[in-house]
Amino acid sequence: MPGLLEFLKIRRSVREFQNKDIPKKQLEEIVDAARFAPTARNVQPWEFVVITDKSKLVELGNLAPNAGILTKAAAAIAVFSIETNYFLEDGSSATCNILLAATALGIGSCWIAGDKKPYSQQVNTILNAPASMKLISLVALGFPSEKNAFKIAEKRSLKELLHWEKF
């Protein structure tokens, strides 16, 4: 079983999924990991909506070109936040935990932006979220159809981007 540092390196966006449901227990585990994300002043401003209904996934997927992968996903998690000084940072932190927890369970994921997107209020309406809730992200989830979905992606070398004491 890889450790956390390995999961950080093999986590990547997965956009092609098998036609296979994700067990409810695993979806709960993923959301449970999200609630342990760091949050400014421990406000924990987030709320999570798990979507497994295929017609809702298709409806959400049709809202924007970059959301189309939801139509093929087994599930999605919508991350919402009340508006605080750090709602975007807190919600993004929870979203990262969702991505890593999914990877740890062998589930592929892809982050779809929410905040400031023209479709954010439509997502609130589809999911019955109060208009005051800020959509941080939609995360598509499914078992990857690609056999090597969890391999280390090519990244810039550490030497190229690490600076000591000054830029």
Stockholm file with secondary structure:
# STOCKHOLM 1.0

chainA/1-167         MPGLLEFLKIRRSVREFQNKDIPKKQLEEIVDAARFAPTARNVQPWEFVVITDKSKLVELGNLAPNAGILTKAAAAIAVFSIETNYFLEDGSSATCNILLAATALGIGSCWIAGDKKPYSQQVNTILNAPASMKLISLVALGFPSEKNAFKIAEKRSLKELLHWEKF
#=GR chainA/1-167 SS CCCHHHHHHHCCBCCCBCSCCCCHHHHHHHHHHHTTSCCGGGCCCEEEEEECCHHHHHHHHTSSGGGGGGGTCSEEEEEEECCCTTHHHHHHHHHHHHHHHHHHTTCEEEEEECTTCTTHHHHHHHTTCCTTSEEEEEEEEECBSSTTCSSCCCCCCHHHHCCSSCC
#=GC SS_cons         CCCHHHHHHHCCBCCCBCSCCCCHHHHHHHHHHHTTSCCGGGCCCEEEEEECCHHHHHHHHTSSGGGGGGGTCSEEEEEEECCCTTHHHHHHHHHHHHHHHHHHTTCEEEEEECTTCTTHHHHHHHTTCCTTSEEEEEEEEECBSSTTCSSCCCCCCHHHHCCSSCC
//
